[in-house]
Amino acid sequence: MSNLLKGSMVKTMNLKDAVEGIEYVIRNIETDDEELDAFLFSLGCYSGEKITVVSHLTGCCVVSIKDARYSIDNQLAEAIEI
């Protein structure tokens, strides 16, 4: 099996679907807002960075990035691919 085919079999999911307590790597962030992208980058939320969902709450999820915790609403969580 070629590497290209193997790579296409990797399931991409978003942060809203993440299992609590498991460390993931951010693959991509899909937003159309440059200010939001810059804000997320300032938090350490960018492609290649590790992220863990601490808990899923109604309307948001609490994530751990580096040594900090943040609350991210579900709409944004859906834009963060892991």
PyMOL Python script that loads the backbone (N, CA, C, O; Angstrom):
from pymol import cmd

cmd.read_pdbstr("""\
ATOM      1  N   MET A   1       0.847  -1.174   0.000  1.00  0.00           N
ATOM      2  CA  MET A   1       0.000   0.000   0.000  1.00  0.00           C
ATOM      3  C   MET A   1       0.897   1.242   0.000  1.00  0.00           C
ATOM      4  O   MET A   1       1.861   1.307   0.762  1.00  0.00           O
ATOM      5  N   SER A   2       0.590   2.209  -0.833  1.00  0.00           N
ATOM      6  CA  SER A   2       1.423   3.404  -0.920  1.00  0.00           C
ATOM      7  C   SER A   2       1.240   4.295   0.303  1.00  0.00           C
ATOM      8  O   SER A   2       0.224   4.212   0.993  1.00  0.00           O
ATOM      9  N   ASN A   3       2.232   5.149   0.568  1.00  0.00           N
ATOM     10  CA  ASN A   3       2.143   6.087   1.686  1.00  0.00           C
ATOM     11  C   ASN A   3       0.985   7.051   1.515  1.00  0.00           C
ATOM     12  O   ASN A   3       0.343   7.427   2.496  1.00  0.00           O
ATOM     13  N   LEU A   4       0.706   7.458   0.279  1.00  0.00           N
ATOM     14  CA  LEU A   4      -0.399   8.372   0.018  1.00  0.00           C
ATOM     15  C   LEU A   4      -1.713   7.725   0.424  1.00  0.00           C
ATOM     16  O   LEU A   4      -2.556   8.365   1.052  1.00  0.00           O
ATOM     17  N   LEU A   5      -1.887   6.473   0.073  1.00  0.00           N
ATOM     18  CA  LEU A   5      -3.118   5.775   0.419  1.00  0.00           C
ATOM     19  C   LEU A   5      -3.220   5.578   1.928  1.00  0.00           C
ATOM     20  O   LEU A   5      -4.298   5.740   2.501  1.00  0.00           O
ATOM     21  N   LYS A   6      -2.118   5.233   2.572  1.00  0.00           N
ATOM     22  CA  LYS A   6      -2.127   5.077   4.026  1.00  0.00           C
ATOM     23  C   LYS A   6      -2.509   6.386   4.704  1.00  0.00           C
ATOM     24  O   LYS A   6      -3.299   6.386   5.648  1.00  0.00           O
ATOM     25  N   GLY A   7      -1.955   7.505   4.231  1.00  0.00           N
ATOM     26  CA  GLY A   7      -2.242   8.806   4.807  1.00  0.00           C
ATOM     27  C   GLY A   7      -3.704   9.191   4.661  1.00  0.00           C
ATOM     28  O   GLY A   7      -4.261   9.866   5.527  1.00  0.00           O
ATOM     29  N   SER A   8      -4.330   8.764   3.566  1.00  0.00           N
ATOM     30  CA  SER A   8      -5.727   9.122   3.354  1.00  0.00           C
ATOM     31  C   SER A   8      -6.658   8.317   4.247  1.00  0.00           C
ATOM     32  O   SER A   8      -7.830   8.666   4.387  1.00  0.00           O
ATOM     33  N   MET A   9      -6.158   7.249   4.852  1.00  0.00           N
ATOM     34  CA  MET A   9      -6.983   6.412   5.719  1.00  0.00           C
ATOM     35  C   MET A   9      -7.017   6.948   7.143  1.00  0.00           C
ATOM     36  O   MET A   9      -7.808   6.475   7.960  1.00  0.00           O
ATOM     37  N   VAL A  10      -6.177   7.924   7.454  1.00  0.00           N
ATOM     38  CA  VAL A  10      -6.158   8.508   8.790  1.00  0.00           C
ATOM     39  C   VAL A  10      -7.398   9.367   8.941  1.00  0.00           C
ATOM     40  O   VAL A  10      -7.635  10.274   8.144  1.00  0.00           O
ATOM     41  N   LYS A  11      -8.187   9.081   9.964  1.00  0.00           N
ATOM     42  CA  LYS A  11      -9.426   9.820  10.174  1.00  0.00           C
ATOM     43  C   LYS A  11      -9.123  11.164  10.822  1.00  0.00           C
ATOM     44  O   LYS A  11      -8.484  11.238  11.872  1.00  0.00           O
ATOM     45  N   THR A  12      -9.592  12.213  10.178  1.00  0.00           N
ATOM     46  CA  THR A  12      -9.467  13.533  10.765  1.00  0.00           C
ATOM     47  C   THR A  12     -10.740  13.806  11.541  1.00  0.00           C
ATOM     48  O   THR A  12     -11.842  13.563  11.049  1.00  0.00           O
ATOM     49  N   MET A  13     -10.586  14.306  12.740  1.00  0.00           N
ATOM     50  CA  MET A  13     -11.760  14.671  13.530  1.00  0.00           C
ATOM     51  C   MET A  13     -11.528  16.051  14.113  1.00  0.00           C
ATOM     52  O   MET A  13     -10.425  16.593  14.048  1.00  0.00           O
ATOM     53  N   ASN A  14     -12.570  16.603  14.678  1.00  0.00           N
ATOM     54  CA  ASN A  14     -12.400  17.930  15.261  1.00  0.00           C
ATOM     55  C   ASN A  14     -12.370  17.825  16.781  1.00  0.00           C
ATOM     56  O   ASN A  14     -12.643  16.771  17.356  1.00  0.00           O
ATOM     57  N   LEU A  15     -12.037  18.923  17.402  1.00  0.00           N
ATOM     58  CA  LEU A  15     -11.861  18.957  18.851  1.00  0.00           C
ATOM     59  C   LEU A  15     -13.148  18.626  19.601  1.00  0.00           C
ATOM     60  O   LEU A  15     -13.104  18.081  20.703  1.00  0.00           O
ATOM     61  N   LYS A  16     -14.284  18.954  19.009  1.00  0.00           N
ATOM     62  CA  LYS A  16     -15.567  18.661  19.658  1.00  0.00           C
ATOM     63  C   LYS A  16     -15.780  17.153  19.810  1.00  0.00           C
ATOM     64  O   LYS A  16     -16.469  16.714  20.731  1.00  0.00           O
ATOM     65  N   ASP A  17     -15.191  16.361  18.912  1.00  0.00           N
ATOM     66  CA  ASP A  17     -15.335  14.905  18.943  1.00  0.00           C
ATOM     67  C   ASP A  17     -14.256  14.207  19.775  1.00  0.00           C
ATOM     68  O   ASP A  17     -14.294  12.987  19.938  1.00  0.00           O
ATOM     69  N   ALA A  18     -13.303  14.966  20.295  1.00  0.00           N
ATOM     70  CA  ALA A  18     -12.163  14.383  21.013  1.00  0.00           C
ATOM     71  C   ALA A  18     -12.595  13.713  22.316  1.00  0.00           C
ATOM     72  O   ALA A  18     -13.554  14.128  22.967  1.00  0.00           O
ATOM     73  N   VAL A  19     -11.872  12.686  22.666  1.00  0.00           N
ATOM     74  CA  VAL A  19     -12.088  11.977  23.921  1.00  0.00           C
ATOM     75  C   VAL A  19     -11.349  12.733  25.029  1.00  0.00           C
ATOM     76  O   VAL A  19     -10.185  13.103  24.871  1.00  0.00           O
ATOM     77  N   GLU A  20     -12.028  12.952  26.133  1.00  0.00           N
ATOM     78  CA  GLU A  20     -11.421  13.660  27.267  1.00  0.00           C
ATOM     79  C   GLU A  20     -10.196  12.910  27.774  1.00  0.00           C
ATOM     80  O   GLU A  20     -10.204  11.685  27.891  1.00  0.00           O
ATOM     81  N   GLY A  21      -9.135  13.671  28.075  1.00  0.00           N
ATOM     82  CA  GLY A  21      -7.945  13.098  28.680  1.00  0.00           C
ATOM     83  C   GLY A  21      -6.914  12.545  27.716  1.00  0.00           C
ATOM     84  O   GLY A  21      -5.829  12.147  28.140  1.00  0.00           O
ATOM     85  N   ILE A  22      -7.228  12.510  26.428  1.00  0.00           N
ATOM     86  CA  ILE A  22      -6.272  12.005  25.440  1.00  0.00           C
ATOM     87  C   ILE A  22      -5.593  13.183  24.761  1.00  0.00           C
ATOM     88  O   ILE A  22      -6.254  14.141  24.361  1.00  0.00           O
ATOM     89  N   GLU A  23      -4.267  13.113  24.632  1.00  0.00           N
ATOM     90  CA  GLU A  23      -3.513  14.178  23.986  1.00  0.00           C
ATOM     91  C   GLU A  23      -3.545  13.979  22.474  1.00  0.00           C
ATOM     92  O   GLU A  23      -3.249  12.894  21.973  1.00  0.00           O
ATOM     93  N   TYR A  24      -3.904  15.030  21.761  1.00  0.00           N
ATOM     94  CA  TYR A  24      -3.958  15.024  20.304  1.00  0.00           C
ATOM     95  C   TYR A  24      -2.990  16.067  19.767  1.00  0.00           C
ATOM     96  O   TYR A  24      -2.491  16.908  20.515  1.00  0.00           O
ATOM     97  N   VAL A  25      -2.730  16.006  18.475  1.00  0.00           N
ATOM     98  CA  VAL A  25      -1.933  17.014  17.789  1.00  0.00           C
ATOM     99  C   VAL A  25      -2.872  17.776  16.851  1.00  0.00           C
ATOM    100  O   VAL A  25      -3.631  17.175  16.092  1.00  0.00           O
ATOM    101  N   ILE A  26      -2.807  19.088  16.916  1.00  0.00           N
ATOM    102  CA  ILE A  26      -3.635  19.916  16.037  1.00  0.00           C
ATOM    103  C   ILE A  26      -3.123  19.763  14.614  1.00  0.00           C
ATOM    104  O   ILE A  26      -1.945  19.995  14.343  1.00  0.00           O
ATOM    105  N   ARG A  27      -4.005  19.374  13.710  1.00  0.00           N
ATOM    106  CA  ARG A  27      -3.633  19.207  12.302  1.00  0.00           C
ATOM    107  C   ARG A  27      -3.880  20.479  11.511  1.00  0.00           C
ATOM    108  O   ARG A  27      -3.086  20.848  10.646  1.00  0.00           O
ATOM    109  N   ASN A  28      -4.995  21.153  11.814  1.00  0.00           N
ATOM    110  CA  ASN A  28      -5.372  22.329  11.041  1.00  0.00           C
ATOM    111  C   ASN A  28      -6.431  23.105  11.805  1.00  0.00           C
ATOM    112  O   ASN A  28      -7.166  22.541  12.616  1.00  0.00           O
ATOM    113  N   ILE A  29      -6.501  24.397  11.540  1.00  0.00           N
ATOM    114  CA  ILE A  29      -7.557  25.226  12.107  1.00  0.00           C
ATOM    115  C   ILE A  29      -8.243  25.933  10.951  1.00  0.00           C
ATOM    116  O   ILE A  29      -7.610  26.693  10.218  1.00  0.00           O
ATOM    117  N   GLU A  30      -9.537  25.685  10.785  1.00  0.00           N
ATOM    118  CA  GLU A  30     -10.313  26.215   9.666  1.00  0.00           C
ATOM    119  C   GLU A  30     -11.195  27.372  10.117  1.00  0.00           C
ATOM    120  O   GLU A  30     -12.347  27.162  10.496  1.00  0.00           O
ATOM    121  N   THR A  31     -10.666  28.582  10.078  1.00  0.00           N
ATOM    122  CA  THR A  31     -11.475  29.769  10.344  1.00  0.00           C
ATOM    123  C   THR A  31     -11.262  30.753   9.209  1.00  0.00           C
ATOM    124  O   THR A  31     -10.247  30.695   8.515  1.00  0.00           O
ATOM    125  N   ASP A  32     -12.201  31.643   9.022  1.00  0.00           N
ATOM    126  CA  ASP A  32     -12.073  32.697   8.016  1.00  0.00           C
ATOM    127  C   ASP A  32     -11.750  34.030   8.663  1.00  0.00           C
ATOM    128  O   ASP A  32     -11.817  35.073   8.012  1.00  0.00           O
ATOM    129  N   ASP A  33     -11.401  34.001   9.935  1.00  0.00           N
ATOM    130  CA  ASP A  33     -11.185  35.218  10.709  1.00  0.00           C
ATOM    131  C   ASP A  33      -9.712  35.339  11.099  1.00  0.00           C
ATOM    132  O   ASP A  33      -9.229  34.581  11.939  1.00  0.00           O
ATOM    133  N   GLU A  34      -9.003  36.283  10.497  1.00  0.00           N
ATOM    134  CA  GLU A  34      -7.572  36.447  10.778  1.00  0.00           C
ATOM    135  C   GLU A  34      -7.309  36.829  12.228  1.00  0.00           C
ATOM    136  O   GLU A  34      -6.313  36.400  12.812  1.00  0.00           O
ATOM    137  N   GLU A  35      -8.197  37.636  12.816  1.00  0.00           N
ATOM    138  CA  GLU A  35      -8.017  38.027  14.218  1.00  0.00           C
ATOM    139  C   GLU A  35      -8.164  36.818  15.134  1.00  0.00           C
ATOM    140  O   GLU A  35      -7.422  36.678  16.106  1.00  0.00           O
ATOM    141  N   LEU A  36      -9.119  35.946  14.825  1.00  0.00           N
ATOM    142  CA  LEU A  36      -9.308  34.730  15.614  1.00  0.00           C
ATOM    143  C   LEU A  36      -8.095  33.819  15.468  1.00  0.00           C
ATOM    144  O   LEU A  36      -7.629  33.237  16.448  1.00  0.00           O
ATOM    145  N   ASP A  37      -7.587  33.695  14.251  1.00  0.00           N
ATOM    146  CA  ASP A  37      -6.376  32.896  14.034  1.00  0.00           C
ATOM    147  C   ASP A  37      -5.212  33.429  14.864  1.00  0.00           C
ATOM    148  O   ASP A  37      -4.485  32.659  15.490  1.00  0.00           O
ATOM    149  N   ALA A  38      -5.040  34.748  14.865  1.00  0.00           N
ATOM    150  CA  ALA A  38      -3.960  35.370  15.636  1.00  0.00           C
ATOM    151  C   ALA A  38      -4.158  35.152  17.135  1.00  0.00           C
ATOM    152  O   ALA A  38      -3.194  34.906  17.861  1.00  0.00           O
ATOM    153  N   PHE A  39      -5.404  35.241  17.597  1.00  0.00           N
ATOM    154  CA  PHE A  39      -5.699  35.013  19.014  1.00  0.00           C
ATOM    155  C   PHE A  39      -5.362  33.574  19.407  1.00  0.00           C
ATOM    156  O   PHE A  39      -4.714  33.340  20.427  1.00  0.00           O
ATOM    157  N   LEU A  40      -5.805  32.611  18.592  1.00  0.00           N
ATOM    158  CA  LEU A  40      -5.519  31.208  18.880  1.00  0.00           C
ATOM    159  C   LEU A  40      -4.016  30.952  18.884  1.00  0.00           C
ATOM    160  O   LEU A  40      -3.510  30.213  19.730  1.00  0.00           O
ATOM    161  N   PHE A  41      -3.309  31.559  17.946  1.00  0.00           N
ATOM    162  CA  PHE A  41      -1.857  31.405  17.894  1.00  0.00           C
ATOM    163  C   PHE A  41      -1.219  31.933  19.172  1.00  0.00           C
ATOM    164  O   PHE A  41      -0.272  31.339  19.689  1.00  0.00           O
ATOM    165  N   SER A  42      -1.738  33.051  19.685  1.00  0.00           N
ATOM    166  CA  SER A  42      -1.177  33.624  20.916  1.00  0.00           C
ATOM    167  C   SER A  42      -1.400  32.710  22.119  1.00  0.00           C
ATOM    168  O   SER A  42      -0.656  32.774  23.098  1.00  0.00           O
ATOM    169  N   LEU A  43      -2.427  31.857  22.046  1.00  0.00           N
ATOM    170  CA  LEU A  43      -2.685  30.880  23.113  1.00  0.00           C
ATOM    171  C   LEU A  43      -1.821  29.629  22.964  1.00  0.00           C
ATOM    172  O   LEU A  43      -1.748  28.797  23.868  1.00  0.00           O
ATOM    173  N   GLY A  44      -1.170  29.512  21.809  1.00  0.00           N
ATOM    174  CA  GLY A  44      -0.392  28.307  21.535  1.00  0.00           C
ATOM    175  C   GLY A  44      -1.176  27.281  20.766  1.00  0.00           C
ATOM    176  O   GLY A  44      -0.763  26.126  20.667  1.00  0.00           O
ATOM    177  N   CYS A  45      -2.304  27.684  20.221  1.00  0.00           N
ATOM    178  CA  CYS A  45      -3.192  26.780  19.478  1.00  0.00           C
ATOM    179  C   CYS A  45      -2.910  26.953  17.982  1.00  0.00           C
ATOM    180  O   CYS A  45      -3.436  27.866  17.345  1.00  0.00           O
ATOM    181  N   TYR A  46      -2.071  26.061  17.429  1.00  0.00           N
ATOM    182  CA  TYR A  46      -1.714  26.110  16.013  1.00  0.00           C
ATOM    183  C   TYR A  46      -1.309  24.706  15.563  1.00  0.00           C
ATOM    184  O   TYR A  46      -1.088  23.819  16.386  1.00  0.00           O
ATOM    185  N   SER A  47      -1.217  24.520  14.263  1.00  0.00           N
ATOM    186  CA  SER A  47      -0.888  23.214  13.691  1.00  0.00           C
ATOM    187  C   SER A  47       0.415  22.683  14.274  1.00  0.00           C
ATOM    188  O   SER A  47       1.405  23.406  14.387  1.00  0.00           O
ATOM    189  N   GLY A  48       0.393  21.404  14.642  1.00  0.00           N
ATOM    190  CA  GLY A  48       1.567  20.744  15.191  1.00  0.00           C
ATOM    191  C   GLY A  48       1.646  20.772  16.710  1.00  0.00           C
ATOM    192  O   GLY A  48       2.442  20.043  17.303  1.00  0.00           O
ATOM    193  N   GLU A  49       0.826  21.610  17.346  1.00  0.00           N
ATOM    194  CA  GLU A  49       0.852  21.720  18.813  1.00  0.00           C
ATOM    195  C   GLU A  49      -0.018  20.631  19.434  1.00  0.00           C
ATOM    196  O   GLU A  49      -1.014  20.214  18.844  1.00  0.00           O
ATOM    197  N   LYS A  50       0.360  20.177  20.614  1.00  0.00           N
ATOM    198  CA  LYS A  50      -0.421  19.170  21.340  1.00  0.00           C
ATOM    199  C   LYS A  50      -1.546  19.850  22.102  1.00  0.00           C
ATOM    200  O   LYS A  50      -1.387  20.955  22.620  1.00  0.00           O
ATOM    201  N   ILE A  51      -2.699  19.161  22.160  1.00  0.00           N
ATOM    202  CA  ILE A  51      -3.878  19.698  22.844  1.00  0.00           C
ATOM    203  C   ILE A  51      -4.640  18.537  23.473  1.00  0.00           C
ATOM    204  O   ILE A  51      -4.718  17.451  22.899  1.00  0.00           O
ATOM    205  N   THR A  52      -5.194  18.774  24.641  1.00  0.00           N
ATOM    206  CA  THR A  52      -5.971  17.760  25.360  1.00  0.00           C
ATOM    207  C   THR A  52      -7.297  18.371  25.780  1.00  0.00           C
ATOM    208  O   THR A  52      -7.333  19.477  26.318  1.00  0.00           O
ATOM    209  N   VAL A  53      -8.390  17.648  25.534  1.00  0.00           N
ATOM    210  CA  VAL A  53      -9.689  18.093  26.043  1.00  0.00           C
ATOM    211  C   VAL A  53      -9.797  17.617  27.480  1.00  0.00           C
ATOM    212  O   VAL A  53      -9.746  16.418  27.753  1.00  0.00           O
ATOM    213  N   VAL A  54      -9.945  18.557  28.389  1.00  0.00           N
ATOM    214  CA  VAL A  54     -10.065  18.242  29.805  1.00  0.00           C
ATOM    215  C   VAL A  54     -11.500  17.827  30.113  1.00  0.00           C
ATOM    216  O   VAL A  54     -11.733  16.855  30.831  1.00  0.00           O
ATOM    217  N   SER A  55     -12.465  18.576  29.561  1.00  0.00           N
ATOM    218  CA  SER A  55     -13.869  18.217  29.750  1.00  0.00           C
ATOM    219  C   SER A  55     -14.737  18.855  28.668  1.00  0.00           C
ATOM    220  O   SER A  55     -14.418  19.912  28.125  1.00  0.00           O
ATOM    221  N   HIS A  56     -15.844  18.175  28.376  1.00  0.00           N
ATOM    222  CA  HIS A  56     -16.864  18.698  27.473  1.00  0.00           C
ATOM    223  C   HIS A  56     -17.993  19.243  28.341  1.00  0.00           C
ATOM    224  O   HIS A  56     -18.518  18.540  29.204  1.00  0.00           O
ATOM    225  N   LEU A  57     -18.355  20.479  28.108  1.00  0.00           N
ATOM    226  CA  LEU A  57     -19.445  21.109  28.834  1.00  0.00           C
ATOM    227  C   LEU A  57     -20.535  21.504  27.837  1.00  0.00           C
ATOM    228  O   LEU A  57     -20.318  21.425  26.627  1.00  0.00           O
ATOM    229  N   THR A  58     -21.678  21.919  28.315  1.00  0.00           N
ATOM    230  CA  THR A  58     -22.736  22.373  27.438  1.00  0.00           C
ATOM    231  C   THR A  58     -22.285  23.632  26.711  1.00  0.00           C
ATOM    232  O   THR A  58     -22.041  24.661  27.340  1.00  0.00           O
ATOM    233  N   GLY A  59     -22.176  23.553  25.401  1.00  0.00           N
ATOM    234  CA  GLY A  59     -21.812  24.708  24.598  1.00  0.00           C
ATOM    235  C   GLY A  59     -20.334  24.971  24.453  1.00  0.00           C
ATOM    236  O   GLY A  59     -19.949  25.854  23.686  1.00  0.00           O
ATOM    237  N   CYS A  60     -19.476  24.230  25.168  1.00  0.00           N
ATOM    238  CA  CYS A  60     -18.030  24.468  25.068  1.00  0.00           C
ATOM    239  C   CYS A  60     -17.250  23.254  25.553  1.00  0.00           C
ATOM    240  O   CYS A  60     -17.816  22.270  26.029  1.00  0.00           O
ATOM    241  N   CYS A  61     -15.948  23.356  25.418  1.00  0.00           N
ATOM    242  CA  CYS A  61     -15.079  22.341  26.006  1.00  0.00           C
ATOM    243  C   CYS A  61     -13.868  23.043  26.611  1.00  0.00           C
ATOM    244  O   CYS A  61     -13.429  24.089  26.133  1.00  0.00           O
ATOM    245  N   VAL A  62     -13.348  22.449  27.654  1.00  0.00           N
ATOM    246  CA  VAL A  62     -12.164  22.975  28.326  1.00  0.00           C
ATOM    247  C   VAL A  62     -10.980  22.190  27.783  1.00  0.00           C
ATOM    248  O   VAL A  62     -10.975  20.959  27.794  1.00  0.00           O
ATOM    249  N   VAL A  63      -9.965  22.929  27.302  1.00  0.00           N
ATOM    250  CA  VAL A  63      -8.793  22.290  26.714  1.00  0.00           C
ATOM    251  C   VAL A  63      -7.533  22.704  27.449  1.00  0.00           C
ATOM    252  O   VAL A  63      -7.479  23.756  28.087  1.00  0.00           O
ATOM    253  N   SER A  64      -6.537  21.868  27.348  1.00  0.00           N
ATOM    254  CA  SER A  64      -5.226  22.162  27.900  1.00  0.00           C
ATOM    255  C   SER A  64      -4.255  22.279  26.733  1.00  0.00           C
ATOM    256  O   SER A  64      -4.095  21.352  25.939  1.00  0.00           O
ATOM    257  N   ILE A  65      -3.609  23.444  26.647  1.00  0.00           N
ATOM    258  CA  ILE A  65      -2.583  23.696  25.638  1.00  0.00           C
ATOM    259  C   ILE A  65      -1.352  24.167  26.401  1.00  0.00           C
ATOM    260  O   ILE A  65      -1.404  25.138  27.157  1.00  0.00           O
ATOM    261  N   LYS A  66      -0.246  23.462  26.189  1.00  0.00           N
ATOM    262  CA  LYS A  66       0.976  23.726  26.957  1.00  0.00           C
ATOM    263  C   LYS A  66       0.638  23.606  28.443  1.00  0.00           C
ATOM    264  O   LYS A  66       0.169  22.544  28.854  1.00  0.00           O
ATOM    265  N   ASP A  67       0.843  24.614  29.257  1.00  0.00           N
ATOM    266  CA  ASP A  67       0.554  24.524  30.687  1.00  0.00           C
ATOM    267  C   ASP A  67      -0.664  25.340  31.094  1.00  0.00           C
ATOM    268  O   ASP A  67      -0.800  25.700  32.263  1.00  0.00           O
ATOM    269  N   ALA A  68      -1.551  25.637  30.153  1.00  0.00           N
ATOM    270  CA  ALA A  68      -2.717  26.477  30.452  1.00  0.00           C
ATOM    271  C   ALA A  68      -4.002  25.773  30.024  1.00  0.00           C
ATOM    272  O   ALA A  68      -3.994  24.877  29.180  1.00  0.00           O
ATOM    273  N   ARG A  69      -5.102  26.206  30.631  1.00  0.00           N
ATOM    274  CA  ARG A  69      -6.428  25.676  30.283  1.00  0.00           C
ATOM    275  C   ARG A  69      -7.297  26.803  29.756  1.00  0.00           C
ATOM    276  O   ARG A  69      -7.261  27.925  30.261  1.00  0.00           O
ATOM    277  N   TYR A  70      -8.084  26.482  28.725  1.00  0.00           N
ATOM    278  CA  TYR A  70      -8.961  27.463  28.107  1.00  0.00           C
ATOM    279  C   TYR A  70     -10.316  26.836  27.837  1.00  0.00           C
ATOM    280  O   TYR A  70     -10.422  25.627  27.630  1.00  0.00           O
ATOM    281  N   SER A  71     -11.342  27.657  27.839  1.00  0.00           N
ATOM    282  CA  SER A  71     -12.683  27.231  27.460  1.00  0.00           C
ATOM    283  C   SER A  71     -12.902  27.663  26.011  1.00  0.00           C
ATOM    284  O   SER A  71     -12.772  28.842  25.683  1.00  0.00           O
ATOM    285  N   ILE A  72     -13.227  26.722  25.164  1.00  0.00           N
ATOM    286  CA  ILE A  72     -13.436  26.987  23.734  1.00  0.00           C
ATOM    287  C   ILE A  72     -14.869  26.605  23.390  1.00  0.00           C
ATOM    288  O   ILE A  72     -15.311  25.499  23.699  1.00  0.00           O
ATOM    289  N   ASP A  73     -15.602  27.528  22.745  1.00  0.00           N
ATOM    290  CA  ASP A  73     -16.987  27.207  22.404  1.00  0.00           C
ATOM    291  C   ASP A  73     -17.026  26.124  21.318  1.00  0.00           C
ATOM    292  O   ASP A  73     -16.052  25.912  20.596  1.00  0.00           O
ATOM    293  N   ASN A  74     -18.169  25.451  21.224  1.00  0.00           N
ATOM    294  CA  ASN A  74     -18.295  24.309  20.316  1.00  0.00           C
ATOM    295  C   ASN A  74     -18.086  24.680  18.857  1.00  0.00           C
ATOM    296  O   ASN A  74     -17.560  23.873  18.091  1.00  0.00           O
ATOM    297  N   GLN A  75     -18.482  25.873  18.455  1.00  0.00           N
ATOM    298  CA  GLN A  75     -18.292  26.283  17.065  1.00  0.00           C
ATOM    299  C   GLN A  75     -16.803  26.348  16.729  1.00  0.00           C
ATOM    300  O   GLN A  75     -16.380  25.890  15.667  1.00  0.00           O
ATOM    301  N   LEU A  76     -16.020  26.911  17.629  1.00  0.00           N
ATOM    302  CA  LEU A  76     -14.576  26.967  17.419  1.00  0.00           C
ATOM    303  C   LEU A  76     -13.956  25.575  17.532  1.00  0.00           C
ATOM    304  O   LEU A  76     -13.042  25.239  16.779  1.00  0.00           O
ATOM    305  N   ALA A  77     -14.446  24.773  18.462  1.00  0.00           N
ATOM    306  CA  ALA A  77     -13.932  23.408  18.629  1.00  0.00           C
ATOM    307  C   ALA A  77     -14.119  22.593  17.346  1.00  0.00           C
ATOM    308  O   ALA A  77     -13.289  21.743  17.020  1.00  0.00           O
ATOM    309  N   GLU A  78     -15.203  22.853  16.625  1.00  0.00           N
ATOM    310  CA  GLU A  78     -15.440  22.154  15.360  1.00  0.00           C
ATOM    311  C   GLU A  78     -14.458  22.608  14.279  1.00  0.00           C
ATOM    312  O   GLU A  78     -14.227  21.869  13.321  1.00  0.00           O
ATOM    313  N   ALA A  79     -13.882  23.786  14.403  1.00  0.00           N
ATOM    314  CA  ALA A  79     -12.944  24.320  13.414  1.00  0.00           C
ATOM    315  C   ALA A  79     -11.508  23.840  13.648  1.00  0.00           C
ATOM    316  O   ALA A  79     -10.644  24.013  12.788  1.00  0.00           O
ATOM    317  N   ILE A  80     -11.258  23.238  14.810  1.00  0.00           N
ATOM    318  CA  ILE A  80      -9.910  22.771  15.142  1.00  0.00           C
ATOM    319  C   ILE A  80      -9.836  21.271  14.835  1.00  0.00           C
ATOM    320  O   ILE A  80     -10.429  20.449  15.534  1.00  0.00           O
ATOM    321  N   GLU A  81      -9.097  20.937  13.774  1.00  0.00           N
ATOM    322  CA  GLU A  81      -8.967  19.540  13.357  1.00  0.00           C
ATOM    323  C   GLU A  81      -7.796  18.886  14.061  1.00  0.00           C
ATOM    324  O   GLU A  81      -6.710  19.458  14.164  1.00  0.00           O
ATOM    325  N   ILE A  82      -8.038  17.665  14.550  1.00  0.00           N
ATOM    326  CA  ILE A  82      -6.990  16.915  15.248  1.00  0.00           C
ATOM    327  C   ILE A  82      -6.797  15.568  14.565  1.00  0.00           C
ATOM    328  O   ILE A  82      -5.959  14.773  14.993  1.00  0.00           O
TER     329      ILE A  82
END
""", "prot")
cmd.dss("prot")
cmd.show_as("cartoon", "prot")
cmd.util.cbc("prot")
cmd.orient("prot")
